[in-house]
Amino acid sequence: MPIDYSRLRSLTARKLIRALKKDGFYESRRKGANRFFAHPDGRTTTIHLHKMSQTFAPGTLRAIIGQQAQWTEADLERLGLL
């Protein structure tokens, strides 16, 4: 079942970063407003961040969650995002 990203519209950068770290990602580096996260299995993701309270557009969430972090709906439930 595909992920309904409209349900994640209120997801803040703080919650997303907390979920990334809970799943094993670590912040590998920073450059300006970009934070780069890496996972020991080789997955990487980038978050463009100005404030920890900012939210993301559905397309941005699709890129971060679906393509880069490669999370499924079960992963989102396990991490407390759904």
Residue pairs with C-beta under 8 A, 6 or more apart in sequence:
1 73
2 73
3 62
3 65
3 66
3 71
3 72
3 73
3 76
5 58
5 61
5 62
5 65
6 58
7 82
8 56
8 58
8 61
8 65
8 76
8 81
8 82
9 55
9 58
10 55
11 55
11 56
11 61
11 81
12 52
12 53
12 54
12 55
13 47
13 49
13 51
13 52
13 53
13 54
13 55
13 56
14 52
14 53
15 81
16 47
16 56
16 64
16 81
17 35
17 37
17 47
17 52
19 79
19 80
19 81
20 37
20 45
20 69
22 79
23 39
23 69
23 71
23 75
23 79
24 39
24 40
24 41
25 37
25 38
25 39
25 43
25 45
25 69
26 37
26 38
26 39
27 35
27 36
27 37
28 36
28 37
28 38
28 44
29 36
30 36
33 48
33 49
33 50
34 46
34 47
34 48
34 49
35 46
35 47
35 49
36 44
36 45
36 46
37 44
37 45
37 46
37 47
38 44
39 69
43 68
43 69
43 70
44 68
45 64
45 68
45 69
46 64
46 68
47 64
56 64
65 71
65 76
71 79
73 82
76 82
